[in-house]
Amino acid sequence: MRIARLETTDGTRHAIWTDDGWAVVQDGFANPPIRTGVTVAADDARLLAPCAPQVLVGIAHNKTNNNHPLPIQAWHKSVRTIVGPGDAIHARRDVGTINIEGELAVVIGRDTEGLTLDTAFDYVFGYTVVNDVTNVDRNAVDDKIFQGKGGHGYTPLGPWIETQLDDPENVATTVSVNGEPSASTERWRRGPVASTSPRPSRNASSTSRRGSLSVPGM
């Protein structure tokens, strides 16, 4: 199921994708979702970030400079950096290189802590795409990486949540700039970090043992 968050004349609403367009629902996280009877055509829908998480956690374990043994290194990113698809990123150009980092985002569906590898996916609501924008040169002077990742609009999210993926542990992500591919997780998997990059289940279980994940959370 595909779930989005829309800006409507009645305010912000969640909706599920149907053959007729976006069918507005009472609660995007309900199981099953209850429709309101309102449908918004695809061309008329303004998509926002598909959820407004209380907690946003990143994993610093996916490049050669973070190629270290477990435990997984998790960090908080401000939820105030989240914007929707197509919204402006207020890039800071005066502090060095800006990286775009396309990643799979895991949306937690219920409050939890202390997950295991066997139970992690029981608490996953779905998946979306995130651009973890980074002023990467700031990481050398701020090991908490707040300066490099705290900019206005530095977490574009969406455009929607997919509640089912065939193999969430092996999802390829490609970043394109002006239509030209510039980065791909497939290349990383074939490289030297392929054996050490954690999968979503390990990320979720490791992170939840060190702090609670709230609904919705990422």
HELIX and SHEET records of a PDB file:
HELIX    1   1 ALA A   42  ASP A   44  5                                   3    
HELIX    2   2 THR A   64  ASN A   66  5                                   3    
HELIX    3   3 VAL A   79  THR A   81  5                                   3    
HELIX    4   4 ALA A  120  TYR A  123  5                                   4    
HELIX    5   5 VAL A  136  ALA A  140  5                                   5    
HELIX    6   6 PHE A  146  LYS A  149  1                                   4    
HELIX    7   7 THR A  185  ARG A  190  1                                   6    
HELIX    8   8 PRO A  200  SER A  208  1                                   9    
SHEET    1   A 5 ARG A  35  VAL A  40  0                                        
SHEET    2   A 5 GLY A  21  VAL A  25 -1                                        
SHEET    3   A 5 GLY A  11  THR A  18 -1                                        
SHEET    4   A 5 ARG A   2  THR A   8 -1                                        
SHEET    5   A 5 ARG A  46  LEU A  47 -1                                        
SHEET    1   B 5 ARG A  35  VAL A  40  0                                        
SHEET    2   B 5 GLY A  21  VAL A  25 -1                                        
SHEET    3   B 5 GLY A  11  THR A  18 -1                                        
SHEET    4   B 5 ARG A   2  THR A   8 -1                                        
SHEET    5   B 5 ILE A 161  GLU A 162 -1                                        
SHEET    1   C 2 VAL A  57  ILE A  59  0                                        
SHEET    2   C 2 ALA A  74  HIS A  76 -1                                        
SHEET    1   D 2 ILE A  82  VAL A  83  0                                        
SHEET    2   D 2 THR A 155  PRO A 156  1                                        
SHEET    1   E 2 ILE A  98  ASN A  99  0                                        
SHEET    2   E 2 THR A 134  ASN A 135 -1                                        
SHEET    1   F 2 GLY A 102  ILE A 108  0                                        
SHEET    2   F 2 VAL A 124  ASN A 131 -1                                        
SHEET    1   G 2 THR A 174  VAL A 177  0                                        
SHEET    2   G 2 GLU A 180  SER A 184 -1                                        
END                                                                             
